Structure formats: structure tokens, C-alpha cells
């Protein structure tokens, strides 16, 4: 309760989630298991996007973009920045290879469903990705910035995950999991800096402003 600033019921729910124990607010064991699976799928996707950014040849434009923004390798690692290739079905194929259910990826907002074909598509294709985490550091959503070379294909520079069982935009802040662990010097009041965007926030952290978060719209 003291560490994360939680009420007693919130702390109880957090510990039950962590231990895999059903509790009253979870809606029962089945709902508890479903939520744990969604957290696992979100963590799988975060790791996949991050590895792709670091190592995949298709991610070279994304690495160049981050270098132009003066974002260091250490910051990329700290915030698990990622990349989704400019391919409508790339994530679907990766999920099939790793036996990840596309329905779960749709539930957490990484895949959309085409109204024309009824098939899933990668909602964040062609974007640098910012992993949104809960206060306990678990990935719950994604923000994406379209790369300049793909900007003509979509009018939206930034997009966020939609509301999901894991993510409520109005109840979340980007980088809160990092900022909440910041401890001021003795005698200084606790404070927080709120920025408009992901990049502003992570650059602030990079230069020592560890109590920085970003709003999500």
C-alpha cells in the first residue's frame, strides 16, 4: 500500500493477481485466468516489438528516426521501445508461429478486424511503439508514432490502444511505473512533471528528470 500508493482493496487485488488467486473483484477464477493470459500476451508482444526494433533489418528506418530524436540505446532499452513493420499481417503471422491466439491480440487492441474482409490486421503497422505499463510495470497498452516515410498512408501521426480489459486511458499515465519509484532528496517535496507526449517524457528521463510522465490524450 505504501510503496504503490494503493488502498487496501487495490493492494489485495494486485497481490491476488500476482499469485493467480481468484478474488471477489476479479469476477471469479475464469475471469482471473483470462486476465492473466492477456497480461502474458501483452508481455509477449512488447518483447517481440522490442527485439524487432533492435535487430530486424526492416526496423532500420525506425532506428534512424530514434537516433535523429537523440534517444539513446539505454533509453530504448529502459522503456522497451519497439517497432511494428509496415505490413498488415506481420503480427498475425508472428502470433501463429508462437501459438498466440489472435483473438487475445484483438482483445488487447494490437489487432483490429477489417470491416471489409472480417480478417485481423496489425493496428500499429509502420510505427515506432511506446509500451504503456501499469504502476506495477506490466505492459497493458501501446502507443505508436507513424514513421515519416509512411505518413502518407494514414492521417494519424500518433495512435493509442483502444479501451481494453487491461487499459483505461483516463486512468493511466505513460511512464508512471518509472516515475513513482523516483525519490526526492531529503527535505524536498515529492512532485511529478506531466508532458504532452511519449518522446518528451522519455527524453526528460534520459536527462535526469525521473519524475516525468506523459498524459495519454
C-alpha positions in Angstrom: 0.0 0.0 0.0 2.8 2.4 0.9 5.1 1.6 -2.0 2.5 1.9 -4.8 0.1 4.4 -3.1 -2.8 1.9 -3.2 -5.8 1.4 -1.0 -6.2 -1.8 0.9 -8.7 -3.3 -1.6 -6.4 -2.3 -4.5 -3.4 -3.9 -2.8 -5.4 -7.1 -2.2 -6.4 -7.3 -5.8 -2.8 -6.7 -7.0 -1.4 -9.5 -4.8 -4.2 -11.9 -5.8 -3.5 -11.2 -9.5 0.2 -11.8 -8.9 -0.4 -15.1 -7.1 -3.1 -16.2 -9.5 -5.8 -16.4 -6.9 -9.4 -15.6 -7.7 -10.9 -12.8 -5.6 -14.3 -11.1 -5.3 -13.5 -8.1 -7.5 -12.0 -10.3 -10.3 -15.4 -11.8 -11.1 -14.2 -15.4 -10.4 -11.4 -17.8 -11.3 -12.3 -17.9 -15.0 -12.0 -14.1 -15.4 -8.8 -14.2 -13.3 -7.3 -16.7 -15.7 -8.4 -14.8 -18.7 -6.8 -11.6 -17.4 -3.5 -13.3 -16.6 -3.5 -14.7 -20.1 -4.0 -11.2 -21.6 -1.1 -9.8 -19.4 1.1 -12.7 -20.8 0.1 -11.9 -24.4 0.8 -8.2 -23.9 4.3 -9.1 -22.5 4.9 -11.4 -25.5 4.0 -8.6 -27.9 6.2 -6.0 -26.1 9.2 -8.3 -26.3 8.6 -9.1 -29.9 8.3 -5.4 -31.0 11.4 -4.6 -28.9 13.5 -7.3 -30.5 12.3 -6.3 -33.9 13.4 -2.7 -33.3 16.8 -3.8 -32.2 17.7 -6.5 -34.7 15.4 -6.6 -37.7 16.6 -5.1 -41.0 13.0 -3.8 -41.6 13.4 -1.6 -38.5 16.4 0.4 -39.8 14.1 3.5 -40.6 12.8 3.3 -37.0 16.3 3.1 -35.5 17.3 6.1 -37.7 14.2 8.1 -36.5 15.1 7.5 -32.8 18.7 8.4 -33.4 17.5 11.7 -35.1 15.4 12.4 -31.9 18.6 11.8 -29.8 17.1 8.9 -27.9 19.9 6.8 -26.6 20.2 3.0 -26.7 19.9 2.9 -22.9 16.6 4.8 -23.1 15.4 2.5 -25.8 16.1 -0.5 -23.5 14.7 1.1 -20.4 11.4 1.9 -22.0 11.3 -1.2 -24.2 10.6 0.9 -27.3 9.6 -1.2 -30.3 8.7 -1.3 -33.9 5.9 -2.8 -36.0 6.8 -3.4 -39.7 4.7 -1.8 -42.4 2.8 -5.0 -43.1 -0.9 -5.6 -42.4 -0.4 -9.2 -41.5 3.1 -9.3 -39.9 1.9 -9.6 -36.3 -0.7 -12.2 -37.3 2.0 -14.4 -38.8 4.2 -14.0 -35.7 1.3 -15.0 -33.4 0.7 -18.1 -35.5 4.4 -19.1 -35.3 4.4 -18.7 -31.5 0.9 -20.2 -30.9 -0.5 -16.9 -29.6 -4.3 -16.5 -30.1 -5.1 -13.7 -32.5 -8.3 -13.2 -30.5 -6.3 -12.2 -27.5 -4.3 -9.7 -29.5 -7.6 -8.2 -30.7 -8.9 -8.0 -27.2 -5.9 -6.0 -26.0 -6.0 -3.7 -29.1 -3.0 -4.8 -31.1 -5.0 -6.2 -33.9 -8.1 -4.7 -35.5 -10.7 -6.5 -37.6 -11.3 -5.4 -41.1 -14.9 -4.4 -41.8 -14.5 -5.5 -45.5 -12.9 -8.9 -45.0 -13.5 -9.8 -41.4 -9.8 -10.6 -41.0 -7.4 -9.3 -38.4 -4.9 -6.6 -39.3 -1.9 -5.0 -37.4 -3.3 -1.8 -35.9 0.2 -0.3 -35.4 1.9 -1.2 -38.7 4.7 1.1 -39.7 5.1 2.7 -36.3 7.6 3.2 -33.6 6.0 1.8 -30.5 5.8 3.0 -26.9 4.9 0.4 -24.3 2.3 1.7 -21.8 2.6 -0.1 -18.5 0.6 -0.1 -15.3 2.1 1.1 -12.0 3.5 -2.5 -11.4 5.4 -2.4 -14.7 3.2 -4.7 -16.7 2.5 -3.8 -20.3 -1.2 -3.0 -20.8 -1.3 -0.9 -24.0 0.7 0.6 -26.8 1.2 4.0 -28.3 2.5 4.3 -31.9 4.2 7.0 -33.9 4.0 6.6 -37.7 7.4 6.9 -39.4 7.7 9.9 -41.7 8.1 7.7 -44.8 4.8 6.0 -44.2 2.9 9.2 -43.1 1.1 9.4 -46.5 -0.7 6.2 -45.8 -2.5 7.4 -42.7 -3.7 10.8 -41.3 -2.9 9.9 -37.7 0.6 10.7 -36.5 0.0 9.0 -33.1 -2.5 6.4 -32.1 -3.1 4.6 -28.8 -4.6 1.3 -27.9 -8.4 1.4 -27.5 -10.0 0.7 -24.2 -9.5 -2.9 -23.2 -9.8 -5.2 -20.1 -6.3 -4.2 -19.3 -6.3 -0.5 -20.3 -8.3 2.6 -19.4 -6.8 5.7 -21.0 -8.3 8.1 -18.4 -6.8 6.0 -15.5 -3.3 5.6 -17.0 -0.2 7.7 -17.4 2.8 6.8 -19.5 6.0 6.0 -17.5 4.2 6.1 -14.2 5.9 2.8 -13.3 9.3 4.5 -13.5 8.3 7.9 -12.1 6.6 6.5 -9.0 9.9 5.0 -7.9 11.7 8.3 -8.0 12.6 9.5 -4.5 13.4 13.2 -3.9 16.4 14.3 -1.9 15.8 14.6 1.8 13.7 17.6 2.6 12.3 18.0 -0.9 8.6 17.6 -1.6 7.5 14.8 -3.9 6.5 16.1 -7.3 5.7 15.0 -10.8 6.2 16.5 -14.2 3.5 15.9 -16.8 4.4 16.2 -20.5 2.2 16.0 -23.6 3.9 13.2 -25.4 5.9 10.0 -25.1 9.1 11.4 -26.6 9.1 14.5 -24.4 8.7 12.2 -21.4 11.5 9.7 -22.2 13.9 12.5 -23.2 13.2 14.1 -19.8 14.1 10.8 -18.1 17.2 10.5 -20.2 18.5 13.8 -18.9 17.7 13.0 -15.3 14.1 14.1 -14.7 13.0 10.8 -13.4 9.7 12.0 -12.0 8.2 12.6 -15.5 5.1 11.1 -17.0 3.0 11.7 -20.1 -0.7 12.1 -20.5 -2.5 9.8 -23.0 -4.7 12.3 -24.8 
